[in-house]
Amino acid sequence: MKRNVGSAERVVRVVVGVILLALVVVGPQTWWGLVGLIPIVTALWGWCPLWSALGISTHRPGVR
């Protein structure tokens, strides 16, 4: 698994994931908010299987 998610994108993924997870607790309180785990996990790994399949990479070598 070669990294393909850049630093700025990782931050955006965590923010979006937290917002989606908040839907489980507040808002419409649906289980669809658990979809927020996907962007959080991919941000922590630094690797996205969809980006890999599409050949996309926002990661710059040498930058964590």
C-alpha positions in Angstrom: 0.0 0.0 0.0 1.8 3.1 -1.3 0.6 6.4 0.2 -1.7 8.3 -2.2 -3.4 10.8 0.2 -1.6 14.1 0.8 -1.4 16.1 4.0 -4.0 18.7 3.1 -6.4 16.0 1.9 -5.9 14.0 5.1 -7.0 17.0 7.1 -10.1 17.5 4.9 -10.9 13.8 5.2 -10.8 13.9 9.0 -13.0 17.0 9.2 -15.6 15.5 6.8 -15.5 12.2 8.7 -16.1 13.9 12.1 -19.0 15.9 10.6 -20.5 12.7 9.2 -20.0 10.9 12.5 -21.8 13.7 14.3 -24.9 12.8 12.3 -25.1 9.7 14.4 -25.4 11.7 17.6 -27.0 14.9 16.5 -29.0 15.9 13.5 -31.1 13.3 11.8 -29.5 10.5 14.0 -29.2 8.0 11.2 -26.7 5.2 10.9 -25.5 6.6 7.6 -23.3 8.9 9.6 -21.0 5.8 10.2 -19.9 6.3 6.6 -17.7 9.0 8.3 -15.4 6.2 9.5 -14.2 5.7 5.9 -12.6 9.1 5.4 -11.1 9.0 8.9 -9.6 5.6 8.4 -8.2 6.5 4.9 -6.7 9.7 6.4 -5.0 7.8 9.2 -3.6 5.2 6.7 -2.6 7.8 4.1 -3.9 5.4 1.5 -7.3 5.3 -0.3 -8.3 2.2 -2.3 -10.5 4.3 -4.6 -7.6 6.7 -5.4 -5.4 3.7 -6.0 -7.9 2.1 -8.4 -8.2 5.3 -10.3 -4.5 6.0 -10.3 -4.8 9.3 -8.4 -2.3 10.5 -5.8 -2.2 13.7 -3.9 0.8 12.6 -1.8 4.1 14.3 -2.4 7.1 12.1 -1.7 9.2 13.4 1.2 6.2 15.0 2.9 4.4 13.2 5.7 
